[in-house]
Amino acid sequence: MSWLPPLLHALLLLLAPVLVVGVINRVKARWSGRVGPPLLQLAYDLARLSRKATVRSAVASWFVQLGPVVLLATTLVAGAFVPLVSGYAPAAFEHDFVAFAYLLGLGRLLMVLSAMDSGSAFEGMGASREAQLAVLVEPALFLVLGSLAVLGGRTSFASLSTALDLHPAAAVAVRGAAFVALLLLLQVEAARVPVDDPTTHLELTMIHEVMVLDHSGPDLAFVQYAAAMKLTLCAALAAGVLNPIGWADSPAGALASSALLVAGVAVLVGLVESLVARLRLEALPRYLLVGVLVGLLALVVTAFAGGRAA
């Protein structure tokens, strides 16, 4: 039954984003004393948008419709590298985290260009902010993932979280640093509080949402689905660095622990969004600098552990 793991991964990749967003929204609602939307509300929203007509700016070219399609396509391909169940990814290969980062970057590039092509000054402003945040968070991602790779001696996503047994003390510090950096990546890639607010309607404070003001119908559905999928992928990566059970150890145990940890990350995101306000734009570089600092900490710990081992 070699077809079962890829099929399970594909189903999780397509369905889990709806549940993850639903858990976050339900946590936020309960924290504010409301019942909240159904867990499957995102699925209902996507179905509603897919039935609507697409309205585009009269000054926009055909390029503006390319952004949402490429964004969703690159996110789907990147999802094949991420172990949604700890220790397994169907398209894993050495240094696949580099391909993952630049696939997300390609999707972001097309969205930035399509936002600028729309002819809206507000969307151009959002595109500029989106590009700036990507530049700030990328070093943190590579620092922590590179530290995990060096410490464990393996370089694929599927093995990074299960290859830190040689240096247990250093592994705790590096896992912690990786978890913090991946949470920051989640907030940037999925446009979540305190970096951005997906529910705001004030254009001057928007980042990701202002880039898609002129998108509607299926185009907007693609954008929202891709954002939910990136949220789930980042949550799975953050959960993976904490998961002690790999697919090779116990497929059922890895599936159960991964589901619980991803749900825990979703609850954590919901709590953060309930308790923390969105940061001012000038404070975002300092906030994202935290990711770079924990990445440098992971690198120093890795170098020290490697020196001790030598």
C-alpha positions in Angstrom: 0.0 0.0 0.0 2.7 2.4 -1.1 0.0 4.7 -2.4 -1.6 5.3 1.0 1.0 7.8 2.4 0.9 10.1 -0.6 -2.9 10.0 -0.7 -3.1 10.8 3.0 -0.7 13.7 2.5 -2.8 15.0 -0.4 -6.0 14.9 1.6 -4.4 16.6 4.5 -2.9 19.3 2.3 -6.3 20.0 0.7 -8.6 19.7 3.7 -6.6 20.6 6.8 -6.4 24.4 5.9 -10.2 24.6 6.4 -10.0 23.1 9.8 -7.0 25.0 11.0 -8.6 28.4 10.1 -11.8 27.2 11.7 -10.0 26.3 14.9 -8.3 29.8 15.0 -11.6 31.6 14.4 -13.4 29.5 17.0 -10.7 30.2 19.6 -10.9 33.9 18.9 -14.7 33.9 19.1 -14.8 31.9 22.4 -12.2 34.2 23.9 -14.5 37.2 23.2 -17.6 35.4 24.5 -19.2 34.5 21.2 -20.1 31.2 19.7 -18.2 31.8 16.6 -18.5 30.6 13.0 -18.6 26.9 12.1 -15.3 25.0 11.8 -16.0 24.6 8.0 -16.8 28.3 7.4 -13.8 28.8 5.1 -15.1 26.0 2.9 -18.5 27.7 2.7 -16.8 31.0 1.8 -14.6 29.4 -0.9 -17.7 27.7 -2.4 -19.6 31.1 -2.4 -16.7 32.9 -4.0 -16.2 30.3 -6.7 -19.8 30.8 -7.9 -19.4 34.6 -8.2 -18.3 36.5 -11.3 -14.8 38.0 -11.4 -14.6 41.8 -11.7 -11.3 43.3 -12.7 -10.0 46.8 -13.1 -10.5 48.4 -16.5 -6.8 49.5 -16.5 -5.5 46.0 -15.5 -3.9 43.6 -18.1 -4.2 39.8 -18.3 -1.3 39.7 -15.8 -3.5 40.6 -12.9 -5.3 37.2 -13.1 -2.0 35.3 -13.2 -1.1 36.2 -9.6 -3.8 34.2 -7.7 -3.3 31.1 -9.9 0.5 31.0 -9.5 0.1 31.7 -5.8 -2.1 28.7 -5.3 0.0 26.5 -7.6 3.3 27.3 -5.9 1.7 26.7 -2.5 0.4 23.3 -3.5 3.8 22.3 -4.9 5.6 23.6 -1.8 3.2 21.6 0.3 4.6 18.4 -1.2 7.9 19.1 0.6 6.4 19.8 4.1 5.8 16.8 6.4 2.2 17.3 7.4 2.6 14.0 9.3 6.0 14.2 11.1 8.8 12.5 9.2 7.0 12.0 5.9 6.7 14.2 2.8 6.0 12.7 -0.6 8.4 14.9 -2.6 11.2 15.2 0.0 14.8 15.6 -1.2 18.0 17.0 0.1 17.9 20.8 0.7 14.1 20.9 -0.2 13.7 23.7 2.4 15.5 26.0 -0.1 13.0 25.1 -2.9 10.1 25.6 -0.4 11.3 29.1 0.5 11.7 30.2 -3.1 8.4 28.6 -4.2 6.6 30.7 -1.7 8.8 33.7 -2.9 7.7 33.0 -6.5 4.0 33.1 -5.5 4.6 36.3 -3.5 6.4 37.9 -6.5 3.5 37.2 -8.8 1.0 38.6 -6.3 3.1 41.7 -5.9 3.3 42.2 -9.6 -0.4 41.6 -10.1 -1.2 44.1 -7.3 0.9 46.7 -9.1 -0.7 45.8 -12.4 -4.2 46.6 -11.0 -3.5 50.3 -11.2 -4.5 50.9 -7.6 -2.2 53.1 -5.4 -3.4 51.3 -2.3 -2.4 47.9 -3.8 1.0 49.2 -4.8 1.5 50.3 -1.2 0.5 46.9 0.1 2.9 45.2 -2.4 5.8 47.4 -1.1 5.1 46.3 2.5 4.7 42.7 1.5 8.1 42.7 -0.2 9.7 44.4 2.8 8.4 41.8 5.3 9.6 38.9 3.1 13.1 40.3 3.1 13.0 40.6 6.9 11.7 37.1 7.7 13.7 35.1 5.2 17.1 35.2 7.0 15.5 33.9 10.2 14.0 30.9 8.3 17.3 30.0 6.7 19.3 30.4 9.9 17.1 28.1 12.0 16.6 25.5 9.2 20.3 25.6 8.4 21.1 25.1 12.1 18.7 22.1 12.3 20.4 20.6 9.2 23.9 21.0 10.5 23.0 19.7 14.0 21.2 16.7 12.7 23.3 16.0 9.6 20.2 15.9 7.4 18.8 18.5 5.0 15.3 17.6 4.1 12.1 18.8 5.9 11.0 15.3 6.5 14.2 14.5 8.5 15.0 17.8 10.1 12.7 17.2 13.1 13.8 13.7 13.8 17.6 14.0 13.5 18.6 15.8 16.6 19.5 12.9 18.9 23.3 13.5 18.9 23.2 16.6 21.0 20.1 16.6 23.3 20.8 19.8 25.1 21.6 21.7 22.0 18.5 20.2 20.3 16.2 21.7 22.9 17.6 25.2 22.2 17.6 24.8 18.5 14.1 23.3 18.5 12.9 26.2 20.6 14.5 28.8 18.3 13.1 27.0 15.2 9.6 27.0 16.7 9.7 30.8 17.4 11.1 31.6 13.9 8.5 29.4 12.2 5.7 31.1 14.2 7.0 34.4 12.8 7.1 32.9 9.3 3.4 31.8 9.8 2.4 35.3 10.8 4.1 36.9 7.8 3.1 34.3 5.2 -0.5 33.9 6.3 -0.9 37.7 7.2 -1.9 37.1 10.8 -1.8 39.3 13.9 0.4 41.0 15.1 2.0 41.4 11.7 -1.2 41.9 9.7 -4.9 41.6 10.3 -6.9 39.6 7.8 -10.2 41.1 9.1 -9.3 44.8 8.9 -10.9 47.2 6.4 -8.7 50.2 6.8 -6.5 50.3 3.7 -3.8 52.5 5.2 -2.9 49.8 7.8 -3.3 46.7 5.5 -0.5 44.7 4.1 -1.6 41.5 2.4 -5.3 42.3 2.3 -4.8 45.6 0.5 -3.0 43.7 -2.3 -6.2 41.8 -3.1 -8.7 44.6 -2.9 -9.4 44.4 -6.6 -9.6 40.6 -6.6 -13.0 39.0 -6.5 -14.8 35.7 -7.3 -12.6 32.7 -8.0 -9.5 34.9 -7.9 -10.2 35.9 -4.3 -11.0 32.2 -3.5 -7.6 31.2 -4.8 -5.9 33.8 -2.7 -7.8 32.9 0.5 -7.2 29.2 0.0 -3.5 29.7 -0.6 -3.2 31.8 2.6 -5.0 29.1 4.6 -2.7 26.5 3.1 0.4 28.5 3.9 -0.9 28.9 7.4 -1.3 25.1 7.7 2.1 24.4 6.2 3.9 26.8 8.6 1.9 25.3 11.6 2.9 21.8 10.5 6.6 22.8 10.4 6.4 24.5 13.8 4.6 21.4 15.2 7.2 19.1 13.5 10.1 20.5 15.4 8.4 19.6 18.7 7.1 16.2 17.6 9.1 13.2 19.0 7.4 10.6 16.8 8.3 10.2 13.2 6.5 8.3 10.4 9.2 5.6 10.4 8.6 5.0 14.1 4.8 4.7 14.1 2.6 6.0 11.3 -0.5 6.0 13.5 1.4 7.7 16.4 3.0 10.2 14.0 -0.5 11.1 12.5 -2.1 11.5 16.0 0.7 13.5 17.5 1.0 15.7 14.4 -2.8 16.4 14.4 -2.7 17.3 18.1 0.4 19.6 17.7 -1.0 21.4 14.7 -4.2 21.9 16.5 -2.2 23.2 19.4 -0.4 25.7 17.2 -3.8 26.8 15.8 -5.0 27.4 19.3 -1.9 29.3 20.1 -2.3 31.5 17.0 -5.9 32.1 18.1 -4.9 33.1 21.6 -2.2 35.5 20.3 -4.7 37.2 18.0 -7.2 37.5 20.9 -4.7 39.0 23.3 -2.3 41.0 21.1 -3.1 44.0 19.0 -1.7 44.5 15.5 1.7 46.2 15.6 2.3 49.6 14.1 4.1 49.4 10.8 7.3 51.0 12.1 7.5 48.4 14.9 7.3 45.4 12.5 11.0 45.4 11.5 12.0 45.2 15.2 9.5 42.5 15.8 10.8 40.4 12.9 14.3 41.0 14.1 13.4 38.6 16.9 13.4 35.8 14.4 16.8 36.7 13.1 18.1 36.9 16.7 16.8 33.4 17.6 18.2 32.2 14.3 21.6 33.5 15.3 21.2 31.9 18.7 20.4 28.6 17.0 23.5 29.0 14.8 25.8 29.7 17.8 24.4 26.7 19.7 24.9 24.5 16.7 28.5 25.7 16.3 29.2 25.1 20.0 27.6 21.6 19.9 29.5 20.7 16.8 32.7 21.9 18.4 32.0 19.9 21.6 31.3 16.8 19.4 34.5 17.2 17.5 
